[in-house]
Amino acid sequence: MVGREIFHRELQQVEQLIIKLAMKTKEQLTLAVRTLYNADVKEAEEIIKKDAELDKLDFKINEEAIFLIARQQPVATDLRRLVVALRISTDLERMADNAKNIAKSTIHLGAEHGILVHPSIEEMKHIAVEMIDLAIKAYENEDITLARKLSELDDIIDNMYSTMLRELLEETATNPQKIQHIMQMAFSGRYVERIGDHATNIGEDVTYLVKGESMDLNN
């Protein structure tokens, strides 16, 4: 009985690290998009440096989860919890990488690119932040109803990105000299859209955790 209490306490510690990683990932996304609109190359460089901290946190989560699997040899639901923890950590780390890529786009654009950043990127970011919050809440509460809502939000981001991409491609026809700058905006929009996909993956993981079966929420 004592062994199980220790196991669940250590499992809770892993889950708390995941929540911490989610909050840091959300912050990175918010700051990265802000650098894009403010053409703040210096802050973008800081975001890129800070990504190493998130990589270390992801590594720590993986290390502790694998250690628990090896030491406790959990079965059924407990093993599923650890597998899901590993999956979610990976998705969060990839979200953070996409935030880092937005910061890189800021640097590519430079401090004086002279074009307006498409407003849809900011709108998509708001939805992506909402998705991260929703995904972690679904994970904490093991709530598949919340998890399924992620698919609806992901569809909104996908549609916004498609519309934005079409508008940007049209802009390249009238501003061919700005094509590299316009493409960096397209890339940034794609990075936000990918963050939405990873948040939806977490929703799928929550469904797997609760029901023991996989479900594709990206369709």
ZALOTOR-744548 format. One record per residue (C-alpha): x, y, z. Coordinates in steps of 0.05 Angstrom, whole numbers, padded with zeros to 5 digits, always signed. Example, Ala and Ser with C-alpha at 12.3 -4.5 7.8 and 13.67 -1.06 7.14 Angstrom:
<pts>
+00246-00090+00156 +00273-00021+00143 
</pts>
This chain:
<pts>
+00000+00000+00000 +00058+00047+00017 +00089+00031-00051 +00026+00052-00088 +00021+00116-00048 +00093+00133-00067 +00079+00116-00140 +00018+00161-00144 +00054+00217-00109 +00111+00212-00159 +00060+00208-00216 +00028+00272-00191 +00096+00305-00192 +00104+00286-00265 +00035+00314-00280 +00053+00380-00245 +00116+00385-00289 +00071+00377-00350 +00027+00434-00327 +00089+00476-00315 +00113+00460-00386 +00045+00479-00414 +00046+00547-00379 +00116+00562-00404 +00097+00540-00475 +00037+00586-00474 +00081+00644-00451 +00131+00630-00506 +00076+00632-00558 +00047+00697-00532 +00115+00731-00530 +00136+00704-00598 +00075+00732-00633 +00085+00798-00597 +00156+00803-00624 +00128+00792-00694 +00080+00851-00689 +00130+00895-00653 +00188+00876-00698 +00226+00864-00634 +00287+00825-00656 +00321+00829-00588 +00263+00797-00551 +00257+00745-00607 +00330+00725-00593 +00313+00718-00519 +00255+00672-00535 +00300+00628-00577 +00350+00623-00519 +00294+00607-00469 +00272+00548-00511 +00329+00508-00482 +00296+00512-00413 +00233+00481-00442 +00273+00426-00475 +00305+00410-00408 +00237+00408-00374 +00211+00360-00428 +00273+00317-00418 +00261+00316-00342 +00188+00294-00352 +00210+00238-00399 +00265+00216-00352 +00219+00213-00291 +00162+00179-00328 +00209+00126-00357 +00241+00116-00288 +00172+00104-00258 +00155+00053-00312 +00221+00016-00301 +00218+00018-00225 +00144+00007-00212 +00126-00035-00274 +00055-00007-00273 -00002-00041-00310 -00070-00020-00339 -00092+00050-00321 -00027+00070-00285 +00015+00051-00346 -00033+00089-00391 -00024+00151-00348 +00051+00149-00357 +00046+00136-00432 -00001+00195-00438 +00046+00239-00397 +00102+00223-00446 +00059+00239-00506 +00033+00304-00478 +00102+00327-00459 +00126+00314-00530 +00068+00354-00560 +00081+00412-00513 +00155+00412-00530 +00137+00414-00604 +00089+00472-00592 +00147+00509-00559 +00190+00494-00620 +00137+00526-00664 +00136+00587-00618 +00212+00590-00626 +00203+00587-00702 +00157+00648-00699 +00212+00685-00662 +00260+00664-00718 +00212+00693-00769 +00214+00759-00730 +00290+00758-00738 +00285+00742-00812 +00236+00800-00822 +00282+00847-00785 +00268+00909-00745 +00249+00952-00805 +00212+00908-00854 +00160+00961-00870 +00098+00916-00878 +00039+00903-00833 +00036+00835-00801 -00029+00800-00819 -00081+00809-00763 -00102+00736-00767 -00038+00713-00735 -00057+00749-00671 -00128+00722-00674 -00102+00651-00686 -00055+00659-00627 -00113+00676-00581 -00148+00612-00601 -00084+00571-00595 -00074+00597-00523 -00146+00579-00508 -00133+00509-00536 -00072+00499-00492 -00112+00520-00430 -00169+00474-00451 -00123+00416-00465 -00089+00420-00398 -00155+00428-00362 -00182+00367-00398 -00119+00329-00377 -00123+00350-00304 -00197+00333-00299 -00195+00274-00346 -00253+00307-00383 -00266+00280-00452 -00321+00331-00465 -00270+00386-00459 -00221+00345-00501 -00271+00341-00558 -00281+00416-00559 -00209+00422-00581 -00228+00395-00649 -00278+00451-00660 -00226+00504-00643 -00175+00471-00687 -00223+00475-00746 -00229+00550-00733 -00154+00559-00734 -00147+00517-00797 -00199+00559-00834 -00167+00624-00811 -00099+00600-00835 -00126+00580-00903 -00159+00648-00912 -00097+00685-00889 -00052+00644-00935 -00096+00660-00995 -00094+00734-00978 -00018+00733-00970 -00008+00697-01036 -00051+00751-01070 -00007+00803-01037 +00056+00773-01067 +00026+00789-01136 +00022+00864-01119 +00085+00867-01077 +00135+00819-01110 +00193+00857-01078 +00165+00838-01009 +00156+00764-01024 +00207+00740-00973 +00174+00782-00918 +00105+00759-00938 +00127+00686-00937 +00154+00695-00866 +00084+00716-00845 +00056+00654-00880 +00106+00611-00842 +00087+00643-00776 +00014+00630-00789 +00031+00558-00804 +00069+00552-00738 +00008+00576-00699 -00036+00528-00738 +00011+00471-00720 +00006+00489-00646 -00069+00479-00653 -00056+00410-00681 -00012+00391-00623 -00064+00416-00573 -00115+00372-00608 -00067+00313-00601 -00069+00325-00525 -00145+00319-00530 -00136+00252-00564 -00089+00231-00508 -00140+00250-00455 -00192+00208-00492 -00144+00150-00493 -00129+00159-00419 -00203+00158-00399 -00231+00107-00448 -00170+00065-00465 -00181+00075-00540 -00151+00121-00591 -00193+00174-00626 -00173+00221-00684 -00197+00291-00667 -00161+00322-00726 -00213+00298-00776 
</pts>
